Amino acid sequence: MTDALYTIPLKHRKTENLHIVFWLMKDISWCMLWRALGIFMIAPTLGAAIFITWRARANRTDFAHNLAVVFWISANAWWMITEFFEFDETPLWLGISGRQFSMIPFLLGAAVLIWHYAGAWFGRRAAFAAQES
């Protein structure tokens, strides 16, 4: 077998699994309109995501994807708050509603991944061109 293996320490995997539990608790609270628990769960969910991202900073691919998740959770949390406090449809600035403001972190997450994949693609092209010369 010549395929490269990707492994992570067990304690890292446990943190990632706990992060999923936090995220599910936050989103279940949102779905059930449990404001207090939903808002409380933002901190551990986002905190775990930031911790996972920090720990992944040495691996460009993992870092980019985990950073995109941090932005995704931020957008998701903001959207949840706008619905809990009923300003999701209210124009806040220049006709942009509370919920629409969640597009800012969603787009930042997408930009991180575009940056990552564009850089990887251009990097491979440059390496290929260097090999041919």
N, C-alpha and C positions, 0 to 999 in steps of 0.2 A: 504494500500500500504506500503510495507516494503522495497522497493528499496531505496538505498542511493541516495541522490541528490548531484549534483555537480553544484555549482553556483559561479559566479565571479561578482565582482562589474561592474556596467555599464560603468564606465570610462575605466576599463581594456578592456572590450569588444570593446569599441569605438577605442582604440589604436590598437587592433588586426585587426579590420575591416579596419582602415586607412592603416595599414601595407600591407594588401592585395591590396589596391589601388596602393600603392607605387610599390609593386612587379609587378603588372600588367603593370604599366606605364613603368617600367624598361624593362620588357620582350617584350612589344609591340614596344618600341624604338629599341630594339635589332632586332626584326623581320623586322622592317621597315628601318633598317640601319640608324637610327637617332643617330649618335655617341654622340653628345653633351648632348642630353637629357638622353640617356641611361647611360652614365658615370655619369652625375649629379645625377640620381636616385639611384645610388649605395649607396650614403651616407644616404638618408632617409630610404631606404629599410633595409639596414644593421643596421643602428642606431635603428630603431624601433624594429628589431628582437633582438638586444642586450638588449634593454630596457625591452622588454617582458620577455626575459630570466632572466634578473636580478630580475625582479619583481616576477618571478616564483620560485626563488631559495629555498623557504621553502618547496615546494612540489617536491619530488624526481622525480616523473613521468613527471610532467609538465616541470621541469627543464631539464631533459634529452632530451625530445622531442624538446623543444625550442632551446636547444644548438645544436642539430642535424640540426635544421632549419638554425641557424646562419652559420654553416659549409656549408650547402647546398647553401645558398645565396652567400657565399664567393666563392665557386667553380663556381657557375653560373656566378657571376660577372667577375671572372678571365677569364672564357671561352668566355664571351661576348667581353671582352677587346682584347683577342687574335684574335678573328674574326674581330673586328673593325680595328685593326692595322695590320691585315694579317700576323700574325706570329703563327697562330693556327697549321699549318702543318710544321713549321720550327723547326728543332731540336735545342734545347737550351742548353742541357747538357746531355751527355752520350746517345745521340740519342733520348732523350725524347722531344716530341714536346710541343709547348706552350699549346695546348689544353689538352694534356695528364697530364700536371702538375695540372690540375683541379682535378685530381683523389685524390690528397693529402687531400684537405678539404672534398671531398666526402667520402673518407675512414675514416677520423676522425669522421665525423658525424655518419657513420655506426658503428664505434667502440664505440662511446658514447652509442648508442642504444643497442649494444651487451652487453656492460658492465652493462647497466641498467637492461635489461631483464635477463641476467645471474645472476646478484645479486639478483633480485627479485625471480627468480626460486630457487636458492640455499638458499635464506633466508626462503622461504616457506618450503622447504624440511627440513631445520634445525629446524624450528618451529614445524613441524609435528613430527619429530623424538623426540624432547623434550617432546611433549605431550604424546607420546607413552611410554616414560620411567618413 
